[in-house]
Amino acid sequence: MGSTAIEKVLARTSGKPGARAGDVVYPIPDMMMIHDGLVREVKVKLDQIGITRIAAPDKVVMVSDHDVVYGSQRAADRGAFNRKAAKQWGVRKFYDVGRGGHGHIFPMEQGMVLPGMFYFDNDTHATNAGAVGAFGIRVGGEISRVLATGTTWLEVPKTILLELKGTMRSGVQARDVGFYLARCIKNGQIPIDLDYRILEYAGDLDQFGFGARVALCSTPTEMRAAGVFVPPGKAVLDYCRQHAKREFTPVYSDPDANYESRHLIDLSAIEPQVAKPGNVSNAVDITEVAGTPVDHAFIGSCGSGMYDDLLCAASMLKGRQVASNVRLFIVPGSEASTKRMLDDGLMKIFLDAGALMLPAGCGPCNDAVVGPVSAGEVSISTATNNNIGRFGSREAKLFLGSPWTVAASAIAGHIADPRDLAPDPTLQHEMETAYV
């Protein structure tokens, strides 16, 4: 019997001829990542037990993406602590504020995360690595053990195969596919449990560009998936070869790999989706909530912060105005995207429309350290989740949609169907021809 892609990755990094779901392994990662929100906690714990050096500082990537604009003394003090920690640990790949962007976006853009790679992360959204055919897994506070020893134990996860067949309709984007999947799991139409599973996509995947593949990896994270895997096609491999910081070997599942289950989604049957407040699985066709007044909108996060997501939003906003009752925040996923928006004119489109630009990073998605909502307000965004209180007040209502849906809603002043607004034809062409 063959192996899944993730079984192959964990076998390689564990020095074993093979690995099967359920095996306990101690993989040696190609990379380790820790973000600004956990550095102090980890370093204090290690210092207390006398560990002042980390096992492989050359493999560590430290990013400042959660609290980029210091809105408090506490945030400024944490940033100062992190800079000292990076120096004391000898971490050279330290991407402080203004240096990289979102840790689950810019390492893929820059060729640091590559097909076939494996890394440990303290954050759940390491699943984004699946967009390029890599495997990143969250270990939470156990990242301290990884930093101290170079590894920790893992149980090899089971893999579920999801085939995407057909072509998406006009106005439908990859985030809609994710919301639809969550909806189908909740109502039992797709009878699976993603808790500590790998979700592997198959089928008609060539229609999904880089940003769309990142979006496909986003929603399963909120359903407790251990990882997501999108087999890298030619366009992905070409991009990665152009930007790679090291050699890499892509991996693919064998035809006779052992999947826990196999399922199918007909892409042509999906309408634009909106996740109602409380959970990504509360998704409905947009017609069920269209017309709901909106006060707050946000386009970004590691689910929809790629350059092509911003291009989608700009195509809807060009020549139009954000409604007077709406605050629209635009948050690029990387500093490279910020510079590209400036060079390509997207930033002018956003500013002319009345949007507010925030620096690259998590933006409001990090528990609203910037751009919060007030009690009674309604938000629609591309955030990774819409759990109660995510953007501040627990009395606010948080909806989720695709970049097109959020942009259309910001213009209308209420939740609006993106199919009712034609995107700018020039930017539409760029969207169809650009890869990243």
Secondary structure as UniProt FT lines:
FT   HELIX           5..14
FT   TURN            21..22
FT   STRAND          24..25
FT   STRAND          31..35
FT   TURN            36..38
FT   HELIX           39..48
FT   TURN            49..50
FT   HELIX           57..59
FT   STRAND          60..63
FT   HELIX           73..89
FT   STRAND          93..95
FT   TURN            97..99
FT   TURN            103..105
FT   HELIX           106..109
FT   TURN            110..111
FT   TURN            115..116
FT   STRAND          118..121
FT   HELIX           124..132
FT   STRAND          135..138
FT   HELIX           140..142
FT   HELIX           143..149
FT   STRAND          154..155
FT   STRAND          158..165
FT   TURN            170..171
FT   HELIX           174..186
FT   TURN            187..188
FT   TURN            195..196
FT   STRAND          197..203
FT   TURN            206..207
FT   HELIX           210..222
FT   TURN            223..224
FT   STRAND          227..229
FT   HELIX           234..243
FT   TURN            255..256
FT   STRAND          261..266
FT   HELIX           267..269
FT   STRAND          273..275
FT   TURN            277..278
FT   TURN            280..281
FT   STRAND          283..285
FT   HELIX           286..288
FT   TURN            289..291
FT   STRAND          296..299
FT   TURN            301..303
FT   HELIX           307..317
FT   TURN            318..319
FT   TURN            324..325
FT   STRAND          327..330
FT   HELIX           335..344
FT   HELIX           346..353
FT   STRAND          356..357
FT   HELIX           363..365
FT   TURN            366..368
FT   TURN            375..376
FT   STRAND          378..381
FT   TURN            388..391
FT   TURN            394..395
FT   STRAND          397..400
FT   HELIX           403..412
FT   HELIX           418..420
FT   HELIX           425..433
//
